[in-house]
Structure formats: C-alpha cells, structure tokens
Amino acid sequence: MARVGEDRRKVRAARLAAGAAGLLAVAKAVVGWQTHSLAVLAAAVDSLMDLFCSGLNAVYLRMASEPPDEKHAFGHGKAEALSAVIQATVVAMGGLWLIGKSVERLLFPKPLEKTAVALAMMAVSLVVSLALTAFLRREAEATHSVALRADAFHYATDLASNGVAALGILAFEVFDWHAADPLATVVIALLILRGVWGIYRDAADELLDRGLPRQVEEEVKAMISNLAPEVRGYRAFRSRRAGRVPFFEFRLLVDRSTSFERSHEIAEEAIKRIRDKHGPDTQVMVDTDPV
C-alpha cells in the first residue's frame, strides 16, 4: 500500500507541474510575441519543454508503477530513467534552436516593445518557477524519483532563464542595447544545455545499472559481515537501482559446520535487516556458501 501511495504521489506531482508549465508557456508566448522579445519567447519555449516533459513524466511514472509481469520480471522501474533521457533530448533540441534564433536576431536586430509588460511576466514566472522547483525537489526526494528530479531541474533552469531574460530587457530599456535580448537568450540556451548533461548522466547511471553510492554499499557490507557468529564474510556483492527500488545481490559465506536450516535463517535475517533499512520493496538476492 505504501508503494501504491508513493506512485500516485509521483503522478500527481507530474500532473501539477504540467498544468503550471502549460499556463506559463501560453502567457510567455503571448507576451513575447507582443513585445518582440526573443528572450521572453525563449522562456516560453523553455516552459513548453517543461510542459512536454512533465506530461511525459506523468505517463512514464504510471508505467513505472506497474507491477512485474511475464515479460518484465523485474518490474518497470527503469521507465523513469527512459523518461529522463527523452526529456533531456527534447530540452537539448530546444537549446540549440534558441542559439540559432539568437544569432539571427544579432544579425537582424529588432527593437523591443512594451518592456514593462515583459518584465512583469518574468517576475510572475520567477515566483511560480521557484515554488514548483521547491515542490518537485521535495517530492523527488520523498519518492526517490529520478524523473521528478529531472522535472525539478527544468524549473530550476527557469529561475535562471527568467532572470537572464529580465536582465536583457532591462539592458535594452536603460541602455538601448539591442544586442542584450539575443545575448540573454544565448545565455539561457547554454544554461539549458549544461543541465542536459547532468540529466543524461543520472539517467545513464540507472539504465546501465551503476552501483548504489559507496556509503550505502559499505553500510550493507558491514551489516552482513556481522550478521551472526557463523558468518565468515561475503563475495560477489552487487547493487543497483531501478526507479525507486534498490537491488542487492551477494553470496554469504558461512561456516561449513552450519546446518542448512541455520544458513537459511541467516539469509532471511539479512534480507529483513536490509529491507528494514532501505524499504519493504527492496529486492535482495542472497545465497549462502559453506567455507
């Protein structure tokens, strides 16, 4: 029941983020079009990407919550990482498009209009993005969701992009610097591309079954080494994570005089302690070898 509650919580968070992103995207697009501000339009594109990614998250998070089936015996947890890869690709494409449009605007300048409206839009967007970033980070931490963590990053970049856009508009308004708006857009695009790399890296770690953090592994190793007087150590220790579910696999070395029944009890105790520490859904595959 706890896992079902967490899965529903992740989907609700993704849907809320998608709704907010949609409203921001429409508002920024209208204001950007009216004011001729490429930086505001860049922020609108950023919000459109957030809308797409948050909506995609809602789909993939529901898929990841599906229980194991005949074709997916280990479950569907990696769907979250797949979602993050698709999000990063979409965001990267948007960043490259913005750089191209910025170069075009630098070559063919266009004055801004209604800058007060543009600045007000950026201020509202900053407040909404700040609230969404804090909310999604909290939900990602609580549910161990890489997809929500990627979503939170999108809105964190919105904070930077909205701030840079506002500075570009101010520079035009105060100094009549026509290049400020497209240059601000280039900065926004570079911030987006910088973050894409981090999303790719985290998703690749999960898809390629990178081991859990060293501290986590060392804690489990210390626990199983001191599990019972009959234990002589362990070997073939491995760990990974699929979505919110951690996996541990190892062979427990026990004194060869230990009975089969006692070896089974020790293995079951190892599973219980690991699940007590890392959650009831933790998958533990343990075998015992006599030494």
ROROPA-965663 format. One line per 3 residues: number of its first residue (from 1); for each residue x, y, z of N, C-alpha, C. Coordinates in Angstrom, 2 decimals. Example, Ala and Ser with C-alpha at 12.3 -4.5 7.8 and 13.67 -1.06 7.14 Angstrom:
1	13.19:-5.69:7.80:12.30:-4.50:7.80:13.20:-3.30:7.80; 12.85:-2.25:7.08:13.67:-1.06:7.14:12.90:0.03:7.87
END
This chain:
1	0.82:-1.21:0.00:0.00:0.00:0.00:0.86:1.27:0.00; 1.99:1.21:0.74:2.86:2.38:0.79:3.41:2.71:-0.58; 3.79:1.64:-1.31:4.35:1.87:-2.65:3.31:2.46:-3.58
4	2.06:1.95:-3.51:0.99:2.48:-4.35:0.78:3.95:-4.05; 0.83:4.32:-2.76:0.67:5.72:-2.38:1.77:6.60:-2.95; 3.00:6.11:-2.91:4.11:6.87:-3.47:3.97:7.03:-4.97
7	3.57:5.98:-5.67:3.41:6.04:-7.12:2.35:7.06:-7.49; 1.24:7.06:-6.77:0.19:8.04:-7.04:0.69:9.46:-6.74; 1.49:9.58:-5.72:2.03:10.89:-5.34:2.92:11.44:-6.46
10	3.73:10.56:-7.06:4.61:10.99:-8.15:3.80:11.44:-9.36; 2.77:10.69:-9.71:1.94:11.04:-10.87:1.22:12.37:-10.63; 0.70:12.56:-9.42:0.03:13.83:-9.10:0.99:15.01:-9.22
13	2.21:14.83:-8.74:3.20:15.90:-8.81:3.52:16.24:-10.26; 3.67:15.22:-11.10:3.97:15.46:-12.51:2.82:16.18:-13.21; 1.58:15.81:-12.88:0.42:16.45:-13.50:0.31:17.92:-13.07
16	0.58:18.20:-11.80:0.54:19.58:-11.32:1.58:20.42:-12.04; 2.79:19.87:-12.19:3.85:20.58:-12.87:3.48:20.84:-14.33; 2.86:19.86:-14.97:2.46:20.02:-16.37:1.44:21.14:-16.52
19	0.48:21.20:-15.61:-0.53:22.26:-15.68:0.08:23.64:-15.51; 0.99:23.78:-14.56:1.64:25.06:-14.33:2.49:25.46:-15.54; 3.21:24.48:-16.10:4.07:24.76:-17.26:3.23:25.22:-18.45
22	2.06:24.61:-18.63:1.19:25.00:-19.74:0.73:26.44:-19.62; 0.31:26.84:-18.41:-0.14:28.21:-18.21:1.00:29.21:-18.43; 2.19:28.88:-17.92:3.34:29.77:-18.10:3.73:29.88:-19.57
25	3.70:28.77:-20.28:4.10:28.78:-21.69:3.19:29.68:-22.51; 1.88:29.57:-22.30:0.94:30.39:-23.06:1.14:31.87:-22.74; 1.26:32.19:-21.45:1.43:33.59:-21.04:2.72:34.18:-21.61
28	3.82:33.45:-21.52:5.10:33.95:-22.04:5.07:34.11:-23.55; 4.44:33.17:-24.24:4.39:33.25:-25.70:3.62:34.49:-26.15; 2.50:34.78:-25.50:1.70:35.96:-25.84:2.50:37.23:-25.58
31	3.12:37.30:-24.40:3.90:38.50:-24.05:5.12:38.63:-24.97; 5.81:37.54:-25.23:6.98:37.60:-26.11:6.62:38.06:-27.50; 5.50:37.59:-28.01:5.06:37.99:-29.35:4.72:39.48:-29.38
34	4.04:39.97:-28.36:3.63:41.36:-28.32:4.81:42.31:-28.14; 5.81:41.87:-27.36:6.94:42.75:-27.05:8.14:42.57:-27.99; 8.09:41.55:-28.87:9.19:41.22:-29.78:10.44:40.79:-29.04
37	10.28:40.32:-27.80:11.44:39.90:-27.01:11.75:38.43:-27.28; 12.93:38.21:-27.87:13.36:36.83:-28.13:13.64:36.11:-26.82; 14.12:36.84:-25.80:14.41:36.21:-24.51:13.13:35.71:-23.84
40	12.05:36.48:-23.94:10.77:36.04:-23.38:10.24:34.85:-24.17; 10.38:34.90:-25.50:9.97:33.75:-26.31:10.82:32.53:-25.97; 12.11:32.75:-25.67:12.97:31.64:-25.26:12.46:31.04:-23.96
43	12.04:31.90:-23.04:11.47:31.41:-21.79:10.17:30.66:-22.05; 9.40:31.11:-23.06:8.17:30.40:-23.41:8.48:29.01:-23.96; 9.51:28.94:-24.82:9.93:27.64:-25.34:10.38:26.74:-24.20
46	11.10:27.31:-23.24:11.54:26.55:-22.07:10.33:25.98:-21.32; 9.29:26.81:-21.16:8.09:26.34:-20.46:7.33:25.30:-21.28; 7.34:25.45:-22.61:6.71:24.44:-23.45:7.42:23.10:-23.31
49	8.75:23.15:-23.21:9.51:21.92:-23.00:9.19:21.34:-21.62; 9.01:22.22:-20.64:8.62:21.75:-19.30:7.26:21.06:-19.36; 6.33:21.66:-20.13:5.00:21.07:-20.27:5.10:19.67:-20.89
52	5.87:19.58:-21.96:6.03:18.28:-22.62:6.66:17.26:-21.67; 7.72:17.69:-20.98:8.45:16.77:-20.11:7.61:16.35:-18.90; 6.86:17.31:-18.32:6.03:16.96:-17.18:4.90:16.03:-17.59
55	4.32:16.28:-18.77:3.29:15.38:-19.26:3.85:14.00:-19.54; 5.05:13.97:-20.12:5.72:12.69:-20.38:6.00:11.97:-19.07; 6.39:12.73:-18.06:6.64:12.13:-16.74:5.40:11.44:-16.21
58	4.25:12.09:-16.35:3.02:11.51:-15.83:2.75:10.15:-16.48; 3.05:10.05:-17.78:2.84:8.78:-18.50:3.84:7.74:-18.03; 5.12:8.11:-17.99:6.16:7.14:-17.66:6.14:6.75:-16.18
61	5.76:7.68:-15.32:5.67:7.34:-13.91:4.55:6.34:-13.66; 3.46:6.48:-14.39:2.39:5.48:-14.28:2.88:4.13:-14.80; 3.65:4.16:-15.90:4.20:2.92:-16.44:5.16:2.28:-15.44
64	6.00:3.12:-14.81:6.98:2.60:-13.85:6.32:1.99:-12.62; 5.11:2.42:-12.31:4.42:1.91:-11.12:3.75:0.56:-11.36; 3.70:0.13:-12.62:3.07:-1.15:-12.92:3.86:-2.29:-12.27
67	3.18:-3.29:-11.72:3.89:-4.42:-11.09:4.59:-5.29:-12.13; 5.51:-6.13:-11.71:6.18:-7.05:-12.65:5.15:-7.92:-13.39; 5.48:-8.26:-14.63:4.62:-9.14:-15.40:5.47:-10.22:-16.07
70	4.86:-11.00:-16.94:5.55:-12.13:-17.55:6.75:-11.70:-18.37; 6.65:-10.53:-19.03:7.74:-10.07:-19.89:8.72:-9.15:-19.16; 8.32:-8.63:-17.99:9.17:-7.71:-17.23:9.22:-8.19:-15.77
73	9.98:-9.23:-15.56:10.01:-9.88:-14.25:10.56:-8.97:-13.15; 11.41:-8.01:-13.53:11.98:-7.10:-12.54:11.20:-5.81:-12.41; 10.03:-5.74:-13.03:9.20:-4.54:-12.93:9.51:-3.56:-14.05
76	8.96:-2.36:-13.91:9.08:-1.33:-14.94:9.75:-0.06:-14.42; 10.54:-0.19:-13.35:11.12:0.98:-12.70:12.00:1.83:-13.59; 12.66:1.21:-14.57:13.58:1.98:-15.42:12.85:2.87:-16.42
79	11.53:2.78:-16.47:10.77:3.69:-17.33:11.02:5.13:-16.93; 11.27:5.38:-15.64:11.57:6.74:-15.18:12.85:7.26:-15.82; 13.88:6.41:-15.85:15.15:6.83:-16.45:14.98:7.07:-17.94
82	14.19:6.23:-18.60:13.92:6.41:-20.02:13.22:7.74:-20.26; 12.29:8.08:-19.38:11.61:9.37:-19.47:12.61:10.51:-19.37; 13.56:10.39:-18.45:14.55:11.45:-18.27:15.41:11.62:-19.52
85	15.77:10.51:-20.19:16.56:10.58:-21.41:15.79:11.33:-22.51; 14.50:11.00:-22.67:13.69:11.66:-23.69:13.56:13.15:-23.36; 13.35:13.46:-22.08:13.25:14.87:-21.68:14.53:15.62:-22.03
88	15.67:15.05:-21.69:16.95:15.71:-21.94:17.15:15.96:-23.43; 16.75:15.01:-24.26:16.90:15.17:-25.71:16.04:16.31:-26.23; 14.80:16.38:-25.75:13.90:17.46:-26.16:14.45:18.82:-25.72
91	14.93:18.89:-24.48:15.48:20.14:-23.95:16.71:20.56:-24.75; 17.57:19.61:-25.10:18.78:19.93:-25.88:18.43:20.50:-27.25; 17.43:19.92:-27.89:17.00:20.42:-29.19:16.48:21.85:-29.07
94	15.73:22.13:-28.01:15.24:23.48:-27.79:16.37:24.47:-27.56; 17.38:24.05:-26.80:18.53:24.92:-26.54:19.28:25.29:-27.81; 19.47:24.31:-28.67:20.17:24.56:-29.94:19.34:25.48:-30.84
97	18.02:25.30:-30.84:17.16:26.16:-31.63:17.24:27.61:-31.15; 17.29:27.80:-29.85:17.37:29.15:-29.29:18.67:29.84:-29.70; 19.77:29.09:-29.71:21.05:29.68:-30.13:20.97:30.13:-31.58
100	20.35:29.31:-32.44:20.20:29.70:-33.83:19.38:30.96:-33.99; 18.27:31.08:-33.26:17.43:32.27:-33.33:18.16:33.50:-32.80; 19.01:33.31:-31.80:19.77:34.43:-31.23:20.74:34.99:-32.25
103	21.42:34.11:-32.96:22.35:34.55:-33.99:21.61:35.35:-35.06; 20.44:34.85:-35.43:19.63:35.57:-36.43:19.24:36.96:-35.94; 18.85:37.08:-34.68:18.46:38.39:-34.13:19.66:39.32:-34.01
106	20.84:38.79:-33.72:22.04:39.63:-33.66:22.37:40.21:-35.04; 22.15:39.42:-36.08:22.42:39.88:-37.44:21.35:40.83:-37.95; 20.11:40.62:-37.49:18.99:41.45:-37.93:18.24:41.95:-36.69
109	18.74:43.00:-36.03:18.16:43.49:-34.77:16.70:43.93:-34.94; 15.95:43.81:-33.83:14.55:44.22:-33.81:14.27:44.83:-32.44; 13.77:46.09:-32.40:13.56:46.74:-31.10:12.43:46.08:-30.31
112	12.53:46.19:-28.98:11.51:45.64:-28.11:10.40:46.65:-27.88; 9.20:46.15:-27.54:8.06:46.99:-27.24:7.44:46.54:-25.92; 6.75:47.45:-25.24:6.02:47.13:-24.00:6.91:46.36:-23.02
115	8.08:46.92:-22.73:9.04:46.22:-21.88:8.52:46.04:-20.45; 7.66:46.95:-19.99:7.10:46.82:-18.63:6.27:45.54:-18.52; 5.52:45.23:-19.56:4.71:44.01:-19.57:5.61:42.78:-19.54
118	6.69:42.83:-20.33:7.63:41.70:-20.37:8.28:41.47:-19.02; 8.67:42.57:-18.36:9.31:42.44:-17.05:8.33:41.89:-16.01; 7.08:42.32:-16.07:6.07:41.81:-15.14:5.86:40.31:-15.35
121	5.85:39.90:-16.61:5.69:38.48:-16.91:6.84:37.66:-16.33; 8.06:38.17:-16.46:9.23:37.47:-15.93:9.18:37.38:-14.41; 8.67:38.43:-13.76:8.57:38.42:-12.30:7.59:37.34:-11.83
124	6.43:37.27:-12.48:5.44:36.24:-12.13:6.02:34.85:-12.37; 6.70:34.71:-13.50:7.28:33.41:-13.84:8.33:32.98:-12.84; 9.12:33.92:-12.35:10.13:33.61:-11.34:9.50:33.04:-10.07
127	8.42:33.66:-9.63:7.76:33.22:-8.40:7.18:31.81:-8.58; 6.50:31.59:-9.70:5.89:30.27:-9.96:6.98:29.20:-10.09; 8.05:29.51:-10.82:9.12:28.54:-11.02:9.81:28.19:-9.70
130	9.99:29.19:-8.84:10.60:28.94:-7.54:9.74:28.00:-6.71; 8.45:28.22:-6.71:7.54:27.36:-5.94:7.52:25.94:-6.50; 7.49:25.81:-7.83:7.46:24.48:-8.44:8.77:23.72:-8.22
133	9.89:24.43:-8.28:11.18:23.78:-8.05:11.25:23.20:-6.65; 10.85:23.98:-5.66:10.88:23.50:-4.28:9.94:22.32:-4.10; 8.75:22.40:-4.68:7.76:21.32:-4.56:8.25:20.03:-5.20
136	8.78:20.12:-6.42:9.21:18.91:-7.13:10.46:18.29:-6.49; 11.35:19.11:-5.99:12.53:18.57:-5.30:12.12:17.80:-4.06; 11.15:18.34:-3.34:10.67:17.65:-2.15:10.01:16.32:-2.52
139	9.20:16.32:-3.56:8.53:15.09:-3.99:9.53:14.08:-4.53; 10.54:14.55:-5.26:11.55:13.63:-5.81:12.35:12.99:-4.69; 12.66:13.76:-3.65:13.41:13.23:-2.52:12.57:12.22:-1.75
142	11.30:12.53:-1.58:10.42:11.65:-0.80:10.13:10.34:-1.51; 10.09:10.37:-2.86:9.71:9.17:-3.62:10.88:8.54:-4.36; 12.09:9.10:-4.21:13.29:8.59:-4.88:13.09:8.52:-6.40
145	12.49:9.56:-6.97:12.15:9.56:-8.39:13.14:10.36:-9.21; 13.87:9.68:-10.12:14.80:10.37:-11.00:14.05:11.23:-12.01; 12.84:10.80:-12.39:12.05:11.57:-13.34:11.59:12.89:-12.74
148	11.11:12.87:-11.50:10.72:14.11:-10.84:11.93:15.00:-10.57; 13.08:14.38:-10.30:14.30:15.16:-10.11:14.67:15.89:-11.40; 14.51:15.23:-12.53:14.76:15.87:-13.82:13.75:17.00:-14.04
151	12.49:16.76:-13.66:11.46:17.77:-13.79:11.79:19.00:-12.93; 12.25:18.75:-11.72:12.62:19.85:-10.83:13.74:20.69:-11.44; 14.67:20.00:-12.12:15.77:20.73:-12.75:15.26:21.69:-13.82
154	14.25:21.25:-14.57:13.71:22.12:-15.61:13.25:23.45:-15.03; 12.55:23.37:-13.91:12.03:24.60:-13.30:13.13:25.39:-12.60; 14.19:24.71:-12.18:15.34:25.43:-11.63:16.02:26.24:-12.73
157	16.12:25.66:-13.93:16.69:26.42:-15.05:15.78:27.58:-15.43; 14.47:27.42:-15.20:13.55:28.53:-15.45:13.91:29.74:-14.59; 14.32:29.49:-13.35:14.71:30.60:-12.49:15.85:31.40:-13.12
160	16.85:30.67:-13.62:17.97:31.34:-14.26:17.55:32.00:-15.56; 16.79:31.27:-16.38:16.41:31.81:-17.69:15.51:33.03:-17.56; 14.57:33.01:-16.60:13.71:34.17:-16.41:14.49:35.37:-15.91
163	15.45:35.11:-15.02:16.29:36.20:-14.52:17.15:36.81:-15.60; 17.75:35.96:-16.43:18.58:36.45:-17.53:17.73:37.22:-18.54; 16.54:36.71:-18.84:15.65:37.40:-19.77:15.30:38.79:-19.25
166	15.01:38.87:-17.95:14.68:40.16:-17.35:15.86:41.14:-17.45; 17.08:40.63:-17.23:18.26:41.50:-17.34:18.44:41.99:-18.77; 18.19:41.12:-19.74:18.31:41.54:-21.14:17.32:42.63:-21.49
169	16.10:42.48:-21.00:15.07:43.50:-21.27:15.44:44.82:-20.60; 15.94:44.74:-19.36:16.36:45.96:-18.65:17.50:46.66:-19.37; 18.45:45.86:-19.87:19.59:46.45:-20.59:19.13:47.19:-21.84
172	18.14:46.65:-22.53:17.60:47.34:-23.70:16.88:48.62:-23.29; 16.08:48.52:-22.21:15.28:49.66:-21.77:16.16:50.80:-21.26; 17.21:50.47:-20.50:18.04:51.50:-19.87:19.13:52.02:-20.81
175	19.78:51.11:-21.53:20.93:51.49:-22.35:20.67:51.46:-23.85; 19.45:51.09:-24.22:19.10:50.97:-25.64:20.06:50.01:-26.35; 20.42:48.95:-25.67:21.36:47.96:-26.19:20.57:46.85:-26.88
178	20.51:46.89:-28.19:19.67:45.95:-28.95:20.19:44.51:-28.88; 21.50:44.36:-28.66:22.06:43.01:-28.62:21.80:42.31:-27.29; 21.33:43.05:-26.28:21.15:42.46:-24.94:20.14:41.32:-24.96
181	19.03:41.50:-25.69:17.99:40.47:-25.70:18.47:39.16:-26.33; 19.06:39.17:-27.53:19.55:37.90:-28.09:20.73:37.31:-27.32; 21.57:38.18:-26.73:22.68:37.65:-25.92:22.15:36.97:-24.66
184	21.12:37.56:-24.07:20.50:36.93:-22.91:19.92:35.56:-23.29; 19.39:35.47:-24.51:18.84:34.21:-24.98:19.93:33.15:-25.13; 21.10:33.56:-25.62:22.22:32.62:-25.74:22.61:32.07:-24.36
187	22.65:32.96:-23.36:22.99:32.53:-22.01:21.97:31.51:-21.50; 20.68:31.78:-21.75:19.63:30.85:-21.34:19.83:29.49:-22.00; 20.13:29.51:-23.30:20.32:28.26:-24.04:21.51:27.47:-23.50
190	22.59:28.17:-23.17:23.77:27.48:-22.64:23.48:26.88:-21.26; 22.70:27.59:-20.45:22.31:27.04:-19.14:21.49:25.77:-19.33; 20.61:25.80:-20.31:19.78:24.61:-20.59:20.66:23.43:-21.00
193	21.59:23.68:-21.93:22.44:22.59:-22.43:23.36:22.05:-21.33; 23.80:22.92:-20.43:24.64:22.48:-19.32:23.87:21.50:-18.43; 22.63:21.81:-18.18:21.83:20.93:-17.33:21.47:19.62:-18.01
196	21.37:19.65:-19.34:21.04:18.43:-20.08:22.06:17.34:-19.79; 23.32:17.74:-19.72:24.38:16.76:-19.48:24.17:16.04:-18.15; 23.78:16.79:-17.12:23.54:16.18:-15.82:22.38:15.18:-15.85
199	21.32:15.51:-16.59:20.19:14.60:-16.70:20.59:13.33:-17.42; 21.33:13.47:-18.52:21.82:12.30:-19.25:22.66:11.41:-18.34; 23.53:12.04:-17.56:24.44:11.27:-16.70:23.67:10.47:-15.66
202	22.71:11.11:-14.98:21.94:10.41:-13.95:21.10:9.28:-14.55; 20.47:9.55:-15.70:19.65:8.51:-16.33:20.51:7.35:-16.80; 21.69:7.67:-17.35:22.58:6.61:-17.82:23.04:5.73:-16.67
205	23.31:6.34:-15.51:23.71:5.56:-14.35:22.68:4.50:-14.02; 21.40:4.88:-14.08:20.34:3.92:-13.74:20.13:2.90:-14.85; 20.12:3.35:-16.09:19.90:2.43:-17.20:21.03:1.43:-17.35
208	22.24:1.84:-16.99:23.40:0.96:-17.10:23.72:0.24:-15.78; 22.79:0.32:-14.84:22.92:-0.41:-13.57:24.16:-0.03:-12.78; 24.42:1.26:-12.66:25.51:1.69:-11.80:25.19:1.33:-10.36
211	26.21:0.94:-9.60:26.00:0.56:-8.21:25.50:1.72:-7.37; 24.88:1.40:-6.25:24.42:2.42:-5.31:25.62:3.16:-4.72; 25.42:4.33:-4.12:26.53:5.08:-3.53:27.40:4.22:-2.62
214	28.70:4.49:-2.63:29.65:3.69:-1.86:29.26:3.60:-0.39; 28.78:4.70:0.19:28.40:4.69:1.61:27.29:3.68:1.87; 26.32:3.62:0.96:25.22:2.66:1.11:25.75:1.24:1.05
217	26.60:0.97:0.08:27.15:-0.38:-0.05:27.98:-0.77:1.17; 28.79:0.16:1.66:29.64:-0.14:2.82:28.80:-0.44:4.06; 27.70:0.28:4.22:26.82:0.03:5.37:26.23:-1.37:5.31
220	25.79:-1.78:4.12:25.21:-3.13:3.96:26.28:-4.19:4.15; 27.46:-3.96:3.62:28.54:-4.93:3.76:28.92:-5.12:5.24; 28.99:-4.01:5.97:29.32:-4.11:7.40:28.24:-4.86:8.16
223	26.99:-4.62:7.78:25.89:-5.29:8.46:25.92:-6.80:8.23; 26.11:-7.24:6.98:26.07:-8.67:6.70:27.32:-9.38:7.22; 28.43:-8.65:7.34:29.65:-9.26:7.85:29.52:-9.59:9.33
226	28.68:-8.84:10.05:28.49:-9.05:11.48:27.09:-9.58:11.81; 26.52:-10.27:10.85:25.15:-10.72:10.98:24.97:-11.81:12.04; 25.91:-12.75:12.08:25.81:-13.89:13.01:27.20:-14.47:13.22
229	27.42:-15.20:14.32:28.75:-15.79:14.57:29.20:-16.75:13.47; 28.23:-17.35:12.77:28.58:-18.32:11.73:29.06:-17.67:10.43; 28.83:-16.38:10.28:29.18:-15.69:9.03:30.68:-15.46:8.96
232	31.27:-15.80:7.81:32.71:-15.64:7.60:33.03:-14.56:6.56; 31.99:-13.90:6.08:32.21:-12.84:5.09:31.20:-12.93:3.96; 31.56:-12.36:2.82:30.66:-12.34:1.67:31.51:-12.26:0.40
235	30.88:-12.48:-0.72:31.54:-12.28:-2.01:30.49:-12.00:-3.08; 30.97:-11.57:-4.25:30.08:-11.26:-5.39:28.99:-10.26:-5.00; 29.37:-9.21:-4.26:28.40:-8.20:-3.83:28.12:-7.23:-4.98
238	26.84:-7.01:-5.26:26.45:-6.07:-6.30:25.20:-5.31:-5.86; 25.06:-4.11:-6.37:23.86:-3.32:-6.07:23.51:-2.46:-7.28; 22.25:-2.05:-7.33:21.78:-1.16:-8.39:20.44:-0.59:-7.96
241	19.89:0.28:-8.78:18.57:0.84:-8.50:17.78:0.88:-9.80; 16.51:0.57:-9.72:15.58:0.70:-10.84:14.41:1.54:-10.36; 14.36:2.80:-10.77:13.34:3.70:-10.25:13.56:3.93:-8.77
244	12.57:3.64:-7.96:12.67:3.84:-6.52:13.12:2.58:-5.79; 13.31:1.48:-6.52:13.60:0.20:-5.88:15.09:-0.13:-5.93; 15.75:-0.26:-4.76:17.15:-0.70:-4.74:17.24:-2.23:-4.81
247	18.31:-2.71:-5.45:18.56:-4.14:-5.57:19.92:-4.46:-4.95; 19.99:-5.54:-4.17:21.25:-6.03:-3.60:21.38:-7.51:-3.94; 22.58:-7.91:-4.28:22.85:-9.32:-4.58:24.22:-9.68:-4.04
250	24.31:-10.80:-3.30:25.60:-11.23:-2.76:25.52:-12.69:-2.32; 26.68:-13.27:-2.12:26.78:-14.64:-1.60:27.37:-14.55:-0.20; 26.66:-15.08:0.77:27.06:-15.01:2.17:27.89:-16.25:2.51
253	29.08:-16.02:3.04:29.97:-17.13:3.40:29.71:-17.52:4.86; 29.34:-18.81:5.08:29.05:-19.29:6.44:29.94:-20.50:6.75; 30.16:-20.68:8.03:30.98:-21.82:8.47:30.36:-23.12:7.96
256	31.21:-24.01:7.43:30.71:-25.22:6.80:30.02:-26.17:7.77; 30.22:-25.96:9.06:29.52:-26.79:10.05:28.08:-26.33:10.31; 27.72:-25.21:9.74:26.38:-24.66:9.93:25.34:-25.50:9.19
259	24.24:-25.80:9.83:23.19:-26.61:9.20:22.49:-25.83:8.09; 21.81:-26.57:7.23:21.07:-25.94:6.14:19.99:-25.00:6.69; 19.29:-25.47:7.72:18.23:-24.66:8.30:18.77:-23.36:8.88
262	19.92:-23.44:9.58:20.50:-22.25:10.18:20.99:-21.29:9.09; 21.57:-21.82:8.02:22.02:-20.97:6.91:20.84:-20.21:6.31; 19.71:-20.91:6.20:18.51:-20.26:5.67:18.04:-19.16:6.61
265	18.08:-19.39:7.89:17.68:-18.37:8.87:18.56:-17.13:8.76; 19.86:-17.35:8.59:20.79:-16.22:8.48:20.50:-15.41:7.21; 20.25:-16.10:6.11:19.93:-15.41:4.86:18.65:-14.58:5.00
268	17.64:-15.16:5.63:16.38:-14.44:5.84:16.57:-13.23:6.74; 17.43:-13.36:7.73:17.71:-12.23:8.61:18.41:-11.11:7.85; 19.31:-11.47:6.95:19.98:-10.46:6.12:18.97:-9.70:5.28
271	18.05:-10.42:4.67:17.02:-9.78:3.85:16.17:-8.83:4.70; 15.78:-9.28:5.89:14.93:-8.47:6.77:15.63:-7.18:7.17; 16.89:-7.28:7.57:17.60:-6.08:8.03:17.81:-5.08:6.89
274	18.11:-5.58:5.71:18.30:-4.68:4.57:16.99:-3.98:4.22; 15.89:-4.71:4.25:14.59:-4.10:3.95:14.15:-3.15:5.05; 14.50:-3.44:6.29:14.20:-2.50:7.38:14.90:-1.17:7.16
277	16.09:-1.23:6.58:16.89:-0.03:6.37:16.51:0.71:5.09; 16.24:-0.03:4.01:16.06:0.59:2.69:14.65:0.49:2.13; 13.72:-0.03:2.90:12.32:-0.06:2.46:11.83:-1.46:2.15
280	10.54:-1.71:2.33:9.98:-3.06:2.15:10.02:-3.58:0.72; 10.15:-2.66:-0.25:10.18:-3.10:-1.65:11.59:-3.43:-2.14; 12.58:-3.26:-1.28:13.97:-3.56:-1.66:14.10:-5.02:-2.06
283	14.75:-5.23:-3.19:14.95:-6.59:-3.70:16.33:-7.09:-3.26; 16.35:-8.22:-2.52:17.60:-8.78:-2.01:17.72:-10.22:-2.51; 18.78:-10.50:-3.24:19.05:-11.85:-3.72:20.32:-12.35:-3.03
286	20.15:-13.32:-2.14:21.28:-13.78:-1.32:21.34:-15.30:-1.36; 22.53:-15.82:-1.44:22.77:-17.26:-1.36:23.85:-17.49:-0.32; 23.93:-18.69:0.23:24.95:-19.00:1.23:25.92:-20.04:0.69
289	27.20:-19.83:0.96:28.25:-20.76:0.56:29.01:-21.24:1.80; 29.20:-22.53:1.96:29.99:-23.03:3.11:31.48:-22.82:2.87; 32.19:-22.40:3.90:33.65:-22.20:3.80:34.32:-22.86:5.01
END
